[in-house]
């Protein structure tokens, strides 16, 4: 099977020199819960370094995360759930799921929004991914499951059959990541065992979603997966396995600079 290499990153959108605020991507992140505070924080931390605007919507009681979010991305806006649909309309892409629990509440908000806005660019991850209705998957969607999440959603069905039946792009995370859509599949070999720590999948989801604001789904999924893993590999060279998700989020911009430099 073909492998992703660094040349793919040369095709990523780069902001024109004469662009202004708002032209280079607006991302809405819907995530977090009373139980999981940090997961969606990693997604927004990475995304805020790539797109012009990050809108963030969590549960009202997630006050600690909201306060941190206000400090960490000055161009971001914290959105009450009651206003989330206004920002769905404005955003280029929506990431839903990081830090959301497997609950009826998650199922309700996820499926209601996917039904109402099927033509938006969606990246579905974590809790939302596990609670979504599979018949809502379409060509505009990127799903980012690990093997357990995939099995929870699709059972024993083969991934090739899933993409043929439902469409969309699936990033199946593992020791070797495999990205699928109806036309093709490709392997990603960047990354290492230091990335088993909690939160690294949230950086991936935030990175893919940020790239999807201004790139096609296949390119965003492949390049985001490659970059996220390569950032982990760069950290491995420096400190071995002894890095955390904050380190990974900080390394991603440095890796992107090297990959996309003229």
Buried (B, 14 or more C-beta within 10 A) or exposed (E): EEEBEBEBBEEBBEBEEEEEEEEBBBBBBBBBBEEBBBBBBBBBBBBBBBBBBBBBBBBEEBEEBBEBBEEBBEEBBBBEEEEBBEBBEEBBBBBBBBBBBBBEEBBEBBBEBBEEBEEBBBBBBBBBBBBBEEEBBEEBBBBBBBEEBBEEBBEEEEBEEBBEEBBBBBBBBEEBBBBBBBEEBBBBBBBBEBBEBEBBBBBBBBBBBBBBBBBEBBBBBBBBBBBBBBBBBBBBEEEEEEBEBBBBBBBBBEBBEEBBEE
